[in-house]
Amino acid sequence: MARCTNCTRDLKEGEEFSLVRVQYWKTKVGSKECKQPDFDETRGYCQPCAKKVQVNAWKD
């Protein structure tokens, strides 16, 4: 599966930031931090990491 990587673009015109749902991946086991911002390849948009975000580690 795709893995979240560094941001490659900003929100497209018309995309509502508050409605954006992004999956973040852990940089290391047990870490609550994620790269800021991250880019979700499967959805194609960027959003800054939020504190206490639900972290999902995607596996290849």
DSSP file (Angstrom, degrees, kcal/mol; ACC not computed):
  #  RESIDUE AA STRUCTURE BP1 BP2  ACC     N-H-->O    O-->H-N    N-H-->O    O-->H-N    TCO  KAPPA ALPHA  PHI   PSI    X-CA   Y-CA   Z-CA
    1    1 A M              0   0    0      0, 0.0     2,-0.0     0, 0.0    57,-0.0   0.000 360.0 360.0 360.0 161.8    0.0    0.0    0.0
    2    2 A A        -     0   0    0      1,-0.0     2,-0.4    58,-0.0    57,-0.0  -0.327 360.0-142.6 -68.1 150.9    1.0    3.6   -0.4
    3    3 A R        -     0   0    0     57,-0.0    38,-0.2    54,-0.0     2,-0.1  -0.936  22.9-106.5-117.1 139.0    2.9    5.2    2.4
    4    4 A C        +     0   0    0     -2,-0.4     2,-0.2    36,-0.1    36,-0.2  -0.415  48.5 175.3 -63.4 134.2    2.4    8.8    3.5
    5    5 A T  E     -A   39   0A   0     34,-1.7    34,-3.0     1,-0.2     3,-0.1  -0.652  37.7 -50.8-129.4-175.1    5.3   10.9    2.3
    6    6 A N  E    S-A   38   0A   0     -2,-0.2    -1,-0.2    32,-0.2    32,-0.2  -0.219  70.9 -88.1 -61.0 150.8    6.3   14.6    2.3
    7    7 A C        +     0   0    0     30,-0.8    -1,-0.1     1,-0.1    32,-0.1  -0.300  40.5 178.8 -60.7 137.9    3.9   17.1    1.0
    8    8 A T        +     0   0    0      1,-0.3     2,-0.3    -3,-0.1    -1,-0.1   0.501  65.6   8.0-117.0 -10.7    4.1   17.7   -2.7
    9    9 A R  S    S-     0   0    0      3,-0.0    -1,-0.3     0, 0.0     2,-0.1  -0.987  70.4-110.1-160.8 166.4    1.3   20.2   -3.1
   10   10 A D        -     0   0    0     -2,-0.3    37,-0.1     1,-0.2     2,-0.0  -0.306  58.8 -63.7 -89.6 178.9   -1.2   22.4   -1.2
   11   11 A L        -     0   0    0     34,-0.1    -1,-0.2    -2,-0.1     3,-0.1  -0.379  58.8-114.6 -61.2 140.7   -5.0   21.9   -1.1
   12   12 A K    >   -     0   0    0      1,-0.1     3,-2.2    -3,-0.1    -1,-0.1  -0.388  43.1 -82.2 -72.6 156.3   -6.7   22.3   -4.4
   13   13 A E  T 3  S+     0   0    0      1,-0.3    -1,-0.1    -2,-0.1     3,-0.1  -0.384 119.9  23.2 -59.5 131.3   -9.0   25.2   -5.0
   14   14 A G  T 3  S+     0   0    0      1,-0.3     2,-0.4    -2,-0.1    -1,-0.3   0.199  89.0 126.9  96.5 -17.1  -12.4   24.3   -3.5
   15   15 A E    <   -     0   0    0     -3,-2.2     2,-0.7     1,-0.1    -1,-0.3  -0.620  59.3-132.7 -77.1 131.1  -11.1   21.6   -1.1
   16   16 A E    >>  -     0   0    0     -2,-0.4     3,-1.3     1,-0.2     4,-0.5  -0.747   9.0-155.8 -89.2 115.4  -12.3   22.3    2.4
   17   17 A F  G >4 S+     0   0    0     -2,-0.7     3,-1.3     1,-0.3    -1,-0.2   0.878  92.5  56.7 -57.1 -40.4   -9.4   22.1    4.8
   18   18 A S  G 34 S+     0   0    0      1,-0.3    -1,-0.3    -3,-0.1    -2,-0.0   0.708 107.5  49.1 -67.9 -18.8  -11.7   21.3    7.8
   19   19 A L  G <4 S+     0   0    0     -3,-1.3     2,-0.3     2,-0.0    -1,-0.3   0.477  83.3 115.9 -97.7  -3.7  -13.1   18.3    5.9
   20   20 A V    <<  -     0   0    0     -3,-1.3     2,-0.5    -4,-0.5    -3,-0.0  -0.485  46.8-165.1 -71.9 130.5   -9.7   16.8    5.0
   21   21 A R        -     0   0    0     -2,-0.3     2,-0.4     2,-0.0    -2,-0.0  -0.969  10.5-176.2-118.6 119.8   -9.0   13.4    6.5
   22   22 A V        -     0   0    0     -2,-0.5     2,-0.5    21,-0.0    24,-0.0  -0.931  21.8-138.9-122.3 138.7   -5.4   12.3    6.4
   23   23 A Q        -     0   0    0     -2,-0.4     2,-0.3    32,-0.1    32,-0.1  -0.820  23.7-160.9 -91.6 127.9   -3.8    9.1    7.4
   24   24 A Y  B     -c   55   0B   0     30,-0.5    32,-1.9    -2,-0.5     2,-0.4  -0.773   4.5-143.1-106.5 154.8   -0.4    9.7    9.1
   25   25 A W        -     0   0    0     -2,-0.3    10,-0.4    30,-0.2    32,-0.2  -0.901  20.9-109.5-118.9 149.7    2.3    7.1    9.6
   26   26 A K        -     0   0    0     -2,-0.4     8,-0.1     1,-0.1     3,-0.1  -0.478  10.9-151.9 -74.8 141.8    4.7    6.7   12.5
   27   27 A T  S    S+     0   0    0      6,-0.7     2,-0.3     1,-0.3    -1,-0.1   0.732  84.4   0.6 -82.9 -24.0    8.3    7.6   12.1
   28   28 A K  S >  S-     0   0    0      5,-0.2     3,-2.2     3,-0.1    -1,-0.3  -0.979  95.7 -76.5-157.8 157.8    9.2    5.0   14.7
   29   29 A V  T 3  S+     0   0    0     -2,-0.3     3,-0.1     1,-0.3    -2,-0.0  -0.309 117.1  13.2 -59.7 131.1    7.5    2.5   16.9
   30   30 A G  T 3  S+     0   0    0      1,-0.3     2,-0.3    -2,-0.0    -1,-0.3   0.402  93.8 134.1  86.5  -3.9    5.8    4.1   19.8
   31   31 A S    <   -     0   0    0     -3,-2.2    -1,-0.3     1,-0.1    -3,-0.1  -0.645  40.8-167.8 -84.8 135.4    6.1    7.6   18.4
   32   32 A K        +     0   0    0     -2,-0.3    21,-0.2    -3,-0.1     2,-0.2   0.371  62.8  97.5 -96.9   2.8    3.1    9.9   18.5
   33   33 A E        -     0   0    0     -5,-0.1    -6,-0.7    19,-0.1     2,-0.3  -0.606  50.8-175.3 -91.4 152.0    4.9   12.3   16.1
   34   34 A C        -     0   0    0     -2,-0.2    15,-0.1    -8,-0.1    -8,-0.1  -0.955  37.8 -84.8-138.4 160.7    4.3   12.5   12.4
   35   35 A K        -     0   0    0    -10,-0.4     3,-0.1    -2,-0.3   -10,-0.1  -0.333  53.7-108.7 -63.9 147.0    6.0   14.5    9.6
   36   36 A Q  S    S+     0   0    0      1,-0.3     2,-0.1    12,-0.1   -30,-0.1  -0.970  98.2  12.5-130.9 118.0    4.4   17.9    9.2
   37   37 A P  S    S-     0   0    0      0, 0.0   -30,-0.8     0, 0.0    -1,-0.3   0.683  84.4-167.6 -87.4 170.7    2.9   18.2    6.8
   38   38 A D  E     -AB   6  47A   0      9,-1.3     9,-1.2   -32,-0.2     2,-0.5  -0.753  13.5-136.1-109.8 160.9    2.3   14.8    5.3
   39   39 A F  E     -AB   5  46A   0    -34,-3.0   -34,-1.7    -2,-0.3     2,-0.9  -0.973   6.3-147.7-121.3 127.3    1.0   13.9    1.9
   40   40 A D  E >>> - B   0  45A   0      5,-1.8     4,-3.7    -2,-0.5     3,-1.0  -0.817   8.0-166.2 -96.6 106.6   -1.6   11.2    1.4
   41   41 A E  T 345S+     0   0    0     -2,-0.9    -1,-0.2     1,-0.3   -37,-0.1   0.837  85.5  55.9 -61.9 -33.8   -0.9    9.6   -2.0
   42   42 A T  T 345S+     0   0    0      1,-0.2    -1,-0.3    -3,-0.1    -2,-0.0   0.726 122.1  26.9 -74.8 -19.8   -4.3    7.8   -2.2
   43   43 A R  T <45S-     0   0    0     -3,-1.0    -2,-0.2     2,-0.2    -1,-0.2   0.654  98.4-135.5-113.6 -25.6   -6.2   11.0   -1.7
   44   44 A G  T  <5 +     0   0    0     -4,-3.7     2,-0.3     1,-0.2    -3,-0.2   0.854  60.8 100.9  79.4  35.8   -3.8   13.5   -3.1
   45   45 A Y  E   < -B   40   0A   0     -5,-0.7    -5,-1.8   -34,-0.1     2,-0.3  -0.962  57.2-127.8-146.2 168.0   -3.8   16.4   -0.6
   46   46 A C  E     +B   39   0A   0     -2,-0.3    -7,-0.2    -7,-0.2   -35,-0.1  -0.832  21.9 170.5-117.7 152.6   -1.8   17.8    2.2
   47   47 A Q  E     -B   38   0A   0     -9,-1.2    -9,-1.3    -2,-0.3     3,-0.1  -0.942  36.1-108.4-157.4 137.7   -2.6   18.8    5.8
   48   48 A P        -     0   0    0      0, 0.0     2,-0.1     0, 0.0   -12,-0.1  -0.299  46.4 -97.8 -62.2 151.0   -0.5   19.7    8.8
   49   49 A C        -     0   0    0    -15,-0.1     2,-0.4     1,-0.0   -13,-0.1  -0.440  36.1-143.3 -68.6 143.3   -0.2   17.2   11.5
   50   50 A A    >   -     0   0    0     -2,-0.1     3,-1.3    -3,-0.1     2,-0.1  -0.847  23.7-103.0-106.6 147.4   -2.6   17.8   14.4
   51   51 A K  T 3  S+     0   0    0     -2,-0.4   -18,-0.1     1,-0.3    -1,-0.0  -0.394 106.2  14.9 -66.2 145.1   -1.6   17.0   18.0
   52   52 A K  T 3  S+     0   0    0      1,-0.2    -1,-0.3   -20,-0.2     2,-0.1   0.765  90.7 165.0  61.8  26.8   -3.1   13.8   19.4
   53   53 A V    <   -     0   0    0     -3,-1.3     2,-0.6   -21,-0.2    -1,-0.2  -0.423  49.0-101.2 -71.8 149.6   -4.0   12.7   15.9
   54   54 A Q        -     0   0    0     -2,-0.1   -30,-0.5     1,-0.0     2,-0.5  -0.622  42.8-145.7 -70.9 117.6   -4.9    9.1   15.4
   55   55 A V  B     -c   24   0B   0     -2,-0.6     2,-0.5   -32,-0.1   -30,-0.2  -0.747  16.4-171.3 -94.5 128.5   -1.7    7.6   13.9
   56   56 A N        -     0   0    0    -32,-1.9     2,-0.8    -2,-0.5    -2,-0.0  -0.967  12.2-150.3-119.8 119.3   -2.0    4.8   11.4
   57   57 A A        -     0   0    0     -2,-0.5     2,-0.3   -32,-0.2   -32,-0.1  -0.777  15.5-151.6 -89.8 114.7    1.2    3.0   10.3
   58   58 A W        -     0   0    0     -2,-0.8     2,-0.4   -32,-0.1   -55,-0.0  -0.677   5.5-150.4 -87.7 138.3    0.8    1.8    6.8
   59   59 A K              0   0    0     -2,-0.3    -2,-0.0     1,-0.1    -1,-0.0  -0.840 360.0 360.0-107.6 146.6    2.7   -1.3    5.7
   60   60 A D              0   0    0     -2,-0.4    -1,-0.1   -57,-0.0   -57,-0.0   0.494 360.0 360.0 -69.8 360.0    3.9   -1.9    2.2
